[in-house]
Amino acid sequence: MKQSFEIESDCLDIVGRIKAIDKDYFVVFDLPTKMFQLHNHGQGRCTYCLTFPFDCLDERAVDFTLKTRVQNSDALFEEMEAENKRLQLAKAKEILNDFKEKLYDS
């Protein structure tokens, strides 16, 4: 039994727009996970690139493909670092506030 199949076309032409970004890209629907995946023939035998974090194939898939391209990796890493820093600061503030509450309650 087939575990996945390639999406060759769709009514919104999302696959066509993704192929316009890179002619070697192709979209697969993975049956066990029920998720869409991006693959690239230009990578050789291991074609997998990513799994789209959306339950349907729409404009977000095109945007996500553009955002996660290797050419954009520096900007993506900077964005991830900034988000991690923001989360660390928020967690530190939460811990400090909890400590203050316990200190004043005792």
C-alpha positions, 0 to 999 in steps of 0.5 A: 500500500502506498504511504504517500503520493505526489500532488501534481495539481490543485485548484489554487495552483499552489503546486505550480506556484511552488514549482515556479520558486524552484523547478525541482520542488514537488509536493507530496501528501503523506497518508500516515501523518495526513500532512503535506510535504515539500520535496526537491528532486535536485537533492538526489536520493533524499528529496525531503525538505520539510513538512508544511505545518498546515492541514491544507495546501494554500497560500501559506505553503507558498509563503512557507516555501519562500521563507525556508529556502536556503537563500533565506537561512541567515534571516530565518536563523536571526528570526529564530534567535530573536524569538528564543531570546524573547521567550527566555526573557518572558520565562525569566520575568515569570520566574522572577514574578513567582519568586517575588510573590512567594517572598511577599507571601511568607 
